[in-house]
Amino acid sequence: MSRWLTEPVPRGRVAAFRTLVYLFVAADLVVFTPWVRTRVAVPGELYQPLLIGRLLPLPTPTPALVAVIFWVLLLLALLAATGRAPRLLGWSVFALYLEWMIVAMSYGKVDHDRFGLLVALAVLPTAGRARHGDATRTEAGGWALRVTQIAVICTYFLAAWAKLRFGGPEWLTGSVLARAIIRRGTELADLIAQVPYLLIVAQFGIVAFELLSPVVFVLRERWRLATIGFFYSFHLVTMATITISFAPHLAAMTSFLPLERVRPVVWARRLLRRRHGVDADPEDVAADYVQASAVGRPVGP
């Protein structure tokens, strides 16, 4: 079990995942959850902190407190995305984002799509330093990615468990999706809703998919990546029909992907060189050879 939990991964994968996660945190503040700043406009007695907020305990949010969290977290997340001071910046971003989420979720609604992202922020500082394109393997980074993967799959499995625990078997045959379409459905959802029994079949399929999601851990890499692709397609359909994005969850789910192969800076540099008729940088070519050999791909011109 310990070998599986700490299976080494390329440091370049950790670096890419770290950059993606911290950039998402910055985007989350200004795109997905800017509404958190409006929470302080409601009376303080409506603030009912989550259990962790009661145990610490944390103060009732005020406009000044939330503004400080917003701007400091935004700055630190952008700095952390560079990979510098991974422990200091990483722990700081985790603590501030956790408080941001406590404020967001302490007014009667808790979103379960944040779980995987919070776990990723908690474990990334333990991965140590990592550079983009570095093919050397790290057990600490492997553990950070594996724990994030477990959190992602737990989000699915426990969602199915909650459906059956609180909704019972009637959740499968009820009008859950029909009500969602009425509230926030798109034109595509309206077309799907016209097909008899299709929404009931979809509800059975959703629960089956969530209960079987742990199987992804026993699949070979090729099939595991295909399964993760299916997970992403599921959320794409969800967004296209009932406009629920699960964006934080999707960011955390990239922990399954070989992100070390995605090197936009190198690609942009090559594109500029080609446009100006300059030969490829030998360092970029050498790095590609090392990276390709590390992941078992053929290395050729």
C-alpha positions, 0 to 999 in steps of 0.5 A, spaced: 500 500 500 505 504 501 508 503 495 502 505 491 501 511 495 508 513 494 509 511 486 514 516 484 512 521 478 516 526 474 517 532 478 515 536 471 508 533 473 508 536 480 510 542 477 505 543 472 500 540 477 502 546 482 502 551 477 495 549 474 492 549 481 494 555 484 492 559 477 485 556 478 485 559 485 487 566 483 481 565 477 476 562 482 477 568 486 475 573 480 471 568 476 467 563 480 467 565 487 467 573 487 460 573 490 463 571 497 465 578 498 458 580 498 456 575 504 459 580 509 453 584 507 448 580 510 447 580 518 452 577 522 447 572 525 446 569 519 453 566 519 453 559 521 460 557 521 462 550 519 464 545 524 472 547 523 470 554 523 467 553 530 473 549 533 478 553 531 474 558 532 474 563 526 471 570 527 465 572 524 467 575 517 467 583 516 468 587 510 475 588 512 477 581 513 474 578 507 477 584 503 484 582 506 483 575 505 481 576 497 487 580 495 493 577 499 490 570 497 490 572 490 497 575 490 500 569 494 496 564 489 500 567 483 506 567 486 505 560 488 504 558 481 511 560 479 514 554 484 518 559 488 518 557 496 513 551 495 512 550 502 511 557 505 507 560 499 503 553 499 501 553 506 499 560 506 495 559 500 492 553 503 490 556 510 487 563 506 483 559 501 480 554 507 478 560 510 475 563 504 471 557 503 469 557 510 466 564 509 463 561 502 460 555 505 457 558 512 451 561 510 447 554 508 450 551 502 456 547 502 459 545 495 462 538 494 466 540 488 471 543 492 473 537 496 479 535 491 482 542 490 482 543 498 486 536 499 490 538 493 492 545 496 493 541 503 498 536 500 502 540 495 507 544 500 509 537 502 511 535 494 518 540 495 521 543 489 519 541 482 521 544 475 517 544 469 520 539 464 524 535 469 523 528 468 527 525 475 522 522 479 519 523 486 516 519 491 513 525 495 510 528 489 507 522 487 504 521 494 501 528 493 498 527 487 495 520 489 492 523 495 489 528 491 486 523 486 483 519 492 480 525 494 477 526 487 474 519 487 471 520 494 467 526 491 464 521 486 463 515 491 461 519 497 456 523 492 452 516 490 452 514 498 449 521 500 444 520 494 442 513 497 443 515 504 438 521 504 434 520 498 433 512 498 432 508 492 427 513 490 432 518 488 433 513 482 426 513 480 424 520 482 424 527 478 431 530 480 434 531 473 427 534 471 427 539 477 434 541 475 432 542 468 426 546 470 430 550 474 437 551 470 436 547 464 438 549 457 435 548 450 439 541 449 436 539 456 429 541 454 430 536 448 433 530 452 427 531 457 422 530 451 425 523 450 421 518 455 424 515 461 431 518 459 432 522 465 430 516 469 435 512 465 440 517 466 439 517 474 441 510 474 447 511 470 449 517 474 449 513 481 452 507 477 458 511 475 459 514 481 459 507 485 464 504 480 469 510 480 474 507 484 475 502 479 480 507 475 485 505 480 486 498 478 486 500 470 492 500 466 494 507 464 491 507 457 484 505 460 485 509 466 486 516 462 480 513 457 476 513 464 478 520 466 476 522 459 469 519 460 469 523 467 471 530 463 465 528 458 460 527 464 462 534 466 461 537 459 454 534 458 452 536 465 455 543 464 451 543 457 445 541 460 444 544 467 449 549 467 453 546 473 461 546 472 464 543 477 470 547 475 474 546 482 473 538 481 476 538 474 482 542 476 483 537 481 482 531 477 488 533 472 492 530 478 491 523 474 494 526 467 501 526 465 501 534 465 509 534 464 508 533 457 504 539 456 509 545 456 506 551 453 512 555 454 516 551 450 511 550 445 510 558 444 518 559 444 518 554 438 513 557 434 516 564 435 523 561 433 520 557 427 516 564 425 523 567 425 527 562 421 531 560 427 533 553 429 530 549 435 533 551 442 538 545 443 536 545 450 529 544 449 530 538 444 534 535 449 529 536 455 524 533 450 528 527 449 529 526 456 522 526 458 520 522 452 525 516 455 522 517 462 515 516 460 517 510 455 515 514 449 519 513 442 525 518 442 526 520 435 526 527 431 
